[in-house]
Amino acid sequence: MGAMQIHCADVVHGLSVISRVEATHVWAQGCPHSCSGCCNQEYRAATGGTLLDVRDLAGAIAARPRTRLLVLSGGEPFGQARAAASLCALLAEARPRLGVVAYTGYALEDLVHVPHARELLEYVDVLVDGPYMADMPADDGVRGSTNQRVIQVGARVRASTLGRPPELRFEFRTVRGHLRFIGLPPQDWRSLDDPGAGAPGVKTSREAGRDAVHDEGGRRDEDHSS
């Protein structure tokens, strides 16, 4: 049997966009929901993104001593619940205190019908559930919209410690010549001026694909945080 793989739209290390500690964010590729106004529409398709060996990804996260949190988003991470649970299990062994925050378009009550969801929930400390609704924007720095719930499931990280001031709800980050937009955008984010315009050697891109998975090696001098 081959190694288990997880289909990722993006992986970024060293972020702190929803917490006061450094986190690795893993965006799953593929989503069955059709949330109006979704800011990650390119992550919906089952194609695109990158297949990663779960052990390799776990090793890359565990090797970063400053990382205190794993954030699973997407796409729909519970669409790959078995692989995501395997990733969390490996990290629980290597880094027992690493907290896990997971986003899902499902309601918690509906996850009982999703294959392997219970396995993944065993490792989740905070679950943000429910579909994103563009006409109900949240400003707590954790939820995308106010219909979503922030549910305490485990104990390694407390929901009350999550969130950032509204002015720090998202980050721009340059990685390998691409400018990445990460976090919870304002409602008018699509009309914002291109922050990379005129910057030599910098292309703006939110594409999933071969260059979407990257490790910044902790180089905070490459950050462009708003």
DOLOVO-458487 format. One record per residue (C-alpha): residue in one letter; chain; x, y, z. Coordinates in nm, 4 decimals. Example, Ala and Ser with C-alpha at 12.3 -4.5 7.8 and 13.67 -1.06 7.14 Angstrom:
<recs>
+----+----+----------+----------+----------+
: aa : ch :       px :       py :       pz :
+----+----+----------+----------+----------+
:  A :  A :   1.2300 :  -0.4500 :   0.7800 :
:  S :  A :   1.3670 :  -0.1060 :   0.7140 :
+----+----+----------+----------+----------+
</recs>
This chain:
<recs>
+----+----+----------+----------+----------+
: aa : ch :       px :       py :       pz :
+----+----+----------+----------+----------+
:  M :  A :   0.0000 :   0.0000 :   0.0000 :
:  G :  A :   0.1354 :   0.3406 :  -0.0939 :
:  A :  A :   0.1819 :   0.6274 :   0.1460 :
:  M :  A :  -0.1312 :   0.8250 :   0.2278 :
:  Q :  A :  -0.1589 :   1.1564 :   0.0455 :
:  I :  A :  -0.3521 :   1.4729 :   0.1055 :
:  H :  A :  -0.4675 :   1.6934 :  -0.1827 :
:  C :  A :  -0.3647 :   2.0485 :  -0.0915 :
:  A :  A :  -0.4478 :   2.3738 :  -0.2637 :
:  D :  A :  -0.1899 :   2.5557 :  -0.0545 :
:  V :  A :   0.0340 :   2.5187 :   0.2497 :
:  V :  A :   0.1932 :   2.8180 :   0.4211 :
:  H :  A :   0.4113 :   2.8100 :   0.7317 :
:  G :  A :   0.4687 :   3.0866 :   0.9839 :
:  L :  A :   0.1330 :   3.2658 :   0.9696 :
:  S :  A :  -0.0460 :   3.4272 :   1.2615 :
:  V :  A :  -0.3501 :   3.5677 :   1.0846 :
:  I :  A :  -0.6084 :   3.4146 :   1.3208 :
:  S :  A :  -0.4010 :   3.3808 :   1.6367 :
:  R :  A :  -0.1172 :   3.5318 :   1.8342 :
:  V :  A :   0.1077 :   3.2330 :   1.7746 :
:  E :  A :   0.2742 :   3.1043 :   1.4598 :
:  A :  A :   0.0707 :   2.8539 :   1.2629 :
:  T :  A :   0.0879 :   2.6359 :   0.9568 :
:  H :  A :  -0.2184 :   2.6756 :   0.7361 :
:  V :  A :  -0.3180 :   2.3833 :   0.5144 :
:  W :  A :  -0.5856 :   2.4527 :   0.2539 :
:  A :  A :  -0.7533 :   2.1393 :   0.1178 :
:  Q :  A :  -0.8251 :   2.1216 :  -0.2551 :
:  G :  A :  -1.1859 :   2.0427 :  -0.3404 :
:  C :  A :  -1.5136 :   2.1549 :  -0.1845 :
:  P :  A :  -1.8741 :   2.0328 :  -0.2267 :
:  H :  A :  -2.0217 :   2.3607 :  -0.0991 :
:  S :  A :  -2.1076 :   2.6557 :  -0.3210 :
:  C :  A :  -2.0876 :   2.9449 :  -0.0778 :
:  S :  A :  -2.1764 :   3.2734 :  -0.2453 :
:  G :  A :  -1.8875 :   3.5179 :  -0.2322 :
:  C :  A :  -1.6292 :   3.2510 :  -0.1466 :
:  C :  A :  -1.2817 :   3.4059 :  -0.1569 :
:  N :  A :  -1.1176 :   3.0699 :  -0.2356 :
:  Q :  A :  -1.3226 :   2.9726 :  -0.5391 :
:  E :  A :  -1.0215 :   2.8196 :  -0.7129 :
:  Y :  A :  -0.9974 :   2.5685 :  -0.4272 :
:  R :  A :  -1.3423 :   2.4216 :  -0.5013 :
:  A :  A :  -1.2434 :   2.2040 :  -0.7970 :
:  A :  A :  -1.1342 :   1.8452 :  -0.7413 :
:  T :  A :  -0.8504 :   1.9084 :  -0.9849 :
:  G :  A :  -0.5536 :   2.1383 :  -0.9357 :
:  G :  A :  -0.3483 :   2.1745 :  -0.6228 :
:  T :  A :  -0.0769 :   1.9317 :  -0.5191 :
:  L :  A :  -0.0797 :   1.5801 :  -0.3758 :
:  L :  A :   0.1460 :   1.5659 :  -0.0714 :
:  D :  A :   0.2657 :   1.2679 :   0.1258 :
:  V :  A :   0.1072 :   1.2999 :   0.4710 :
:  R :  A :   0.4262 :   1.1901 :   0.6470 :
:  D :  A :   0.6354 :   1.4430 :   0.4585 :
:  L :  A :   0.3946 :   1.7233 :   0.5412 :
:  A :  A :   0.3774 :   1.6229 :   0.9068 :
:  G :  A :   0.7569 :   1.6148 :   0.9208 :
:  A :  A :   0.7840 :   1.9624 :   0.7686 :
:  I :  A :   0.5388 :   2.1038 :   1.0236 :
:  A :  A :   0.6905 :   1.9216 :   1.3212 :
:  A :  A :   1.0371 :   2.0472 :   1.2284 :
:  R :  A :   0.9337 :   2.4088 :   1.2888 :
:  P :  A :   0.9774 :   2.4659 :   1.6650 :
:  R :  A :   0.7974 :   2.8018 :   1.6668 :
:  T :  A :   0.4807 :   2.6558 :   1.5146 :
:  R :  A :   0.2096 :   2.6192 :   1.7780 :
:  L :  A :  -0.0994 :   2.5719 :   1.5645 :
:  L :  A :  -0.2225 :   2.3796 :   1.2619 :
:  V :  A :  -0.5111 :   2.5404 :   1.0734 :
:  L :  A :  -0.7086 :   2.3215 :   0.8327 :
:  S :  A :  -0.9145 :   2.5139 :   0.5801 :
:  G :  A :  -0.9975 :   2.4967 :   0.2156 :
:  G :  A :  -1.1683 :   2.3948 :   0.0155 :
:  E :  A :  -1.3271 :   2.1486 :   0.2550 :
:  P :  A :  -1.0821 :   1.9658 :   0.4842 :
:  F :  A :  -1.3530 :   1.7217 :   0.5934 :
:  G :  A :  -1.3753 :   1.6124 :   0.2311 :
:  Q :  A :  -1.0381 :   1.4507 :   0.3011 :
:  A :  A :  -1.1043 :   1.3699 :   0.6636 :
:  R :  A :  -0.9115 :   1.0408 :   0.6665 :
:  A :  A :  -0.5930 :   1.1968 :   0.5277 :
:  A :  A :  -0.6295 :   1.5036 :   0.7502 :
:  A :  A :  -0.6802 :   1.2784 :   1.0540 :
:  S :  A :  -0.3646 :   1.0876 :   0.9617 :
:  L :  A :  -0.1736 :   1.4164 :   0.9408 :
:  C :  A :  -0.3026 :   1.5197 :   1.2829 :
:  A :  A :  -0.2214 :   1.1792 :   1.4330 :
:  L :  A :   0.1397 :   1.2036 :   1.3190 :
:  L :  A :   0.1670 :   1.5555 :   1.4582 :
:  A :  A :   0.0070 :   1.4521 :   1.7874 :
:  E :  A :   0.2860 :   1.1987 :   1.8263 :
:  A :  A :   0.5666 :   1.4343 :   1.7231 :
:  R :  A :   0.4287 :   1.7580 :   1.8737 :
:  P :  A :   0.1709 :   1.6706 :   2.1426 :
:  R :  A :   0.1010 :   2.0334 :   2.2325 :
:  L :  A :   0.0346 :   2.1493 :   1.8767 :
:  G :  A :  -0.3209 :   2.2829 :   1.8592 :
:  V :  A :  -0.5561 :   2.2201 :   1.5669 :
:  V :  A :  -0.8183 :   2.4593 :   1.4299 :
:  A :  A :  -1.0422 :   2.3301 :   1.1509 :
:  Y :  A :  -1.2849 :   2.5115 :   0.9225 :
:  T :  A :  -1.5768 :   2.3350 :   0.7586 :
:  G :  A :  -1.8761 :   2.4326 :   0.5505 :
:  Y :  A :  -2.0745 :   2.1597 :   0.7249 :
:  A :  A :  -2.2605 :   2.2102 :   1.0506 :
:  L :  A :  -2.1085 :   2.0047 :   1.3306 :
:  E :  A :  -2.4319 :   1.8043 :   1.3547 :
:  D :  A :  -2.4023 :   1.7060 :   0.9872 :
:  L :  A :  -2.0467 :   1.5796 :   1.0159 :
:  V :  A :  -2.1793 :   1.2482 :   1.1489 :
:  H :  A :  -2.2748 :   1.1733 :   0.7884 :
:  V :  A :  -1.9308 :   1.2594 :   0.6462 :
:  P :  A :  -1.6914 :   0.9638 :   0.6084 :
:  H :  A :  -1.4055 :   0.9643 :   0.8614 :
:  A :  A :  -1.5130 :   1.3011 :   1.0058 :
:  R :  A :  -1.5236 :   1.1567 :   1.3566 :
:  E :  A :  -1.1596 :   1.0458 :   1.3202 :
:  L :  A :  -1.0529 :   1.3987 :   1.2334 :
:  L :  A :  -1.2638 :   1.5590 :   1.5086 :
:  E :  A :  -1.0694 :   1.3560 :   1.7663 :
:  Y :  A :  -0.7707 :   1.5820 :   1.6945 :
:  V :  A :  -0.9519 :   1.9148 :   1.6496 :
:  D :  A :  -0.9406 :   2.1668 :   1.9340 :
:  V :  A :  -1.1500 :   2.4430 :   1.7763 :
:  L :  A :  -1.4013 :   2.3914 :   1.4960 :
:  V :  A :  -1.5417 :   2.6792 :   1.2903 :
:  D :  A :  -1.8509 :   2.5366 :   1.1224 :
:  G :  A :  -2.1142 :   2.6392 :   0.8720 :
:  P :  A :  -2.1170 :   2.7851 :   0.5207 :
:  Y :  A :  -1.9677 :   3.1256 :   0.4468 :
:  M :  A :  -2.2322 :   3.3936 :   0.3863 :
:  A :  A :  -2.0999 :   3.7083 :   0.2239 :
:  D :  A :  -2.3940 :   3.9187 :   0.3447 :
:  M :  A :  -2.3219 :   3.8340 :   0.7107 :
:  P :  A :  -1.9555 :   3.9387 :   0.7528 :
:  A :  A :  -1.7888 :   3.8754 :   1.0886 :
:  D :  A :  -1.5227 :   4.1045 :   1.2311 :
:  D :  A :  -1.3767 :   3.8838 :   1.5049 :
:  G :  A :  -1.0821 :   3.7695 :   1.2944 :
:  V :  A :  -1.1783 :   3.4011 :   1.3203 :
:  R :  A :  -1.5070 :   3.3531 :   1.1385 :
:  G :  A :  -1.5814 :   3.4563 :   0.7853 :
:  S :  A :  -1.9492 :   3.5252 :   0.8578 :
:  T :  A :  -2.1581 :   3.5585 :   1.1724 :
:  N :  A :  -2.3679 :   3.2469 :   1.1045 :
:  Q :  A :  -2.0595 :   3.0334 :   1.1634 :
:  R :  A :  -1.9949 :   2.8934 :   1.5099 :
:  V :  A :  -1.6610 :   2.8739 :   1.6911 :
:  I :  A :  -1.6873 :   2.5482 :   1.8831 :
:  Q :  A :  -1.4498 :   2.4300 :   2.1537 :
:  V :  A :  -1.3794 :   2.0604 :   2.0920 :
:  G :  A :  -1.0364 :   1.9846 :   2.2418 :
:  A :  A :  -0.8161 :   2.1515 :   2.5014 :
:  R :  A :  -0.4765 :   2.2319 :   2.3480 :
:  V :  A :  -0.5893 :   2.5745 :   2.2261 :
:  R :  A :  -0.8777 :   2.7807 :   2.3583 :
:  A :  A :  -1.1221 :   2.9472 :   2.1219 :
:  S :  A :  -1.1039 :   3.2598 :   2.3372 :
:  T :  A :  -0.7368 :   3.3035 :   2.2445 :
:  L :  A :  -0.8087 :   3.3160 :   1.8705 :
:  G :  A :  -0.8819 :   3.6243 :   1.6664 :
:  R :  A :  -0.6998 :   3.9393 :   1.5664 :
:  P :  A :  -0.7993 :   4.3072 :   1.5593 :
:  P :  A :  -1.0108 :   4.3895 :   1.2509 :
:  E :  A :  -0.7263 :   4.5817 :   1.0902 :
:  L :  A :  -0.5126 :   4.2643 :   1.0982 :
:  R :  A :  -0.7658 :   4.0230 :   0.9519 :
:  F :  A :  -0.5548 :   3.9323 :   0.6503 :
:  E :  A :  -0.1960 :   3.9293 :   0.5296 :
:  F :  A :  -0.0147 :   3.9773 :   0.2042 :
:  R :  A :   0.2970 :   3.7665 :   0.1727 :
:  T :  A :   0.5512 :   3.7273 :  -0.1051 :
:  V :  A :   0.6719 :   3.3752 :  -0.1728 :
:  R :  A :   0.8898 :   3.2824 :  -0.4687 :
:  G :  A :   0.7885 :   3.5945 :  -0.6560 :
:  H :  A :   0.4161 :   3.5515 :  -0.5927 :
:  L :  A :   0.2097 :   3.7784 :  -0.3701 :
:  R :  A :  -0.0247 :   3.5753 :  -0.1520 :
:  F :  A :  -0.3457 :   3.7036 :   0.0058 :
:  I :  A :  -0.4195 :   3.5131 :   0.3266 :
:  G :  A :  -0.6918 :   3.5489 :   0.5859 :
:  L :  A :  -1.0416 :   3.6921 :   0.6097 :
:  P :  A :  -1.0925 :   3.9607 :   0.3462 :
:  P :  A :  -1.3057 :   4.2736 :   0.3649 :
:  Q :  A :  -1.6295 :   4.2596 :   0.1652 :
:  D :  A :  -1.4847 :   4.4762 :  -0.1114 :
:  W :  A :  -1.1573 :   4.2834 :  -0.1349 :
:  R :  A :  -1.2023 :   4.2045 :  -0.5040 :
:  S :  A :  -1.2073 :   4.5775 :  -0.5822 :
:  L :  A :  -0.8903 :   4.6564 :  -0.3878 :
:  D :  A :  -0.6022 :   4.7986 :  -0.5861 :
:  D :  A :  -0.3442 :   4.5364 :  -0.6798 :
:  P :  A :  -0.0930 :   4.5628 :  -0.3916 :
:  G :  A :   0.1773 :   4.4109 :  -0.6091 :
:  A :  A :   0.1379 :   4.6508 :  -0.8976 :
:  G :  A :   0.4641 :   4.8146 :  -0.9833 :
:  A :  A :   0.6684 :   4.5930 :  -0.7516 :
:  P :  A :   0.9576 :   4.4605 :  -0.9601 :
:  G :  A :   0.9683 :   4.0839 :  -0.9883 :
:  V :  A :   0.6426 :   4.0325 :  -0.7987 :
:  K :  A :   0.3407 :   3.8663 :  -0.9596 :
:  T :  A :   0.0002 :   3.8562 :  -0.7914 :
:  S :  A :  -0.1422 :   3.5069 :  -0.7840 :
:  R :  A :  -0.3898 :   3.3019 :  -0.5827 :
:  E :  A :  -0.3714 :   3.0052 :  -0.8142 :
:  A :  A :  -0.3582 :   2.6513 :  -0.6899 :
:  G :  A :  -0.1042 :   2.4343 :  -0.8638 :
:  R :  A :   0.2547 :   2.3217 :  -0.8645 :
:  D :  A :   0.3843 :   2.6396 :  -0.6978 :
:  A :  A :   0.1035 :   2.6691 :  -0.4447 :
:  V :  A :   0.2760 :   2.4668 :  -0.1731 :
:  H :  A :   0.5678 :   2.6480 :  -0.0217 :
:  D :  A :   0.7854 :   2.6634 :   0.2890 :
:  E :  A :   0.9113 :   3.0056 :   0.3803 :
:  G :  A :   1.1718 :   2.8785 :   0.6211 :
:  G :  A :   1.0697 :   3.1318 :   0.8826 :
:  R :  A :   1.1940 :   3.4290 :   0.6828 :
:  R :  A :   0.9713 :   3.6984 :   0.8283 :
:  D :  A :   1.1502 :   3.9662 :   0.6250 :
:  E :  A :   0.9497 :   3.8456 :   0.3243 :
:  D :  A :   0.6173 :   3.9266 :   0.4890 :
:  H :  A :   0.3853 :   4.2049 :   0.3823 :
:  S :  A :   0.1167 :   4.2205 :   0.6507 :
:  S :  A :  -0.1692 :   4.4625 :   0.6358 :
+----+----+----------+----------+----------+
</recs>
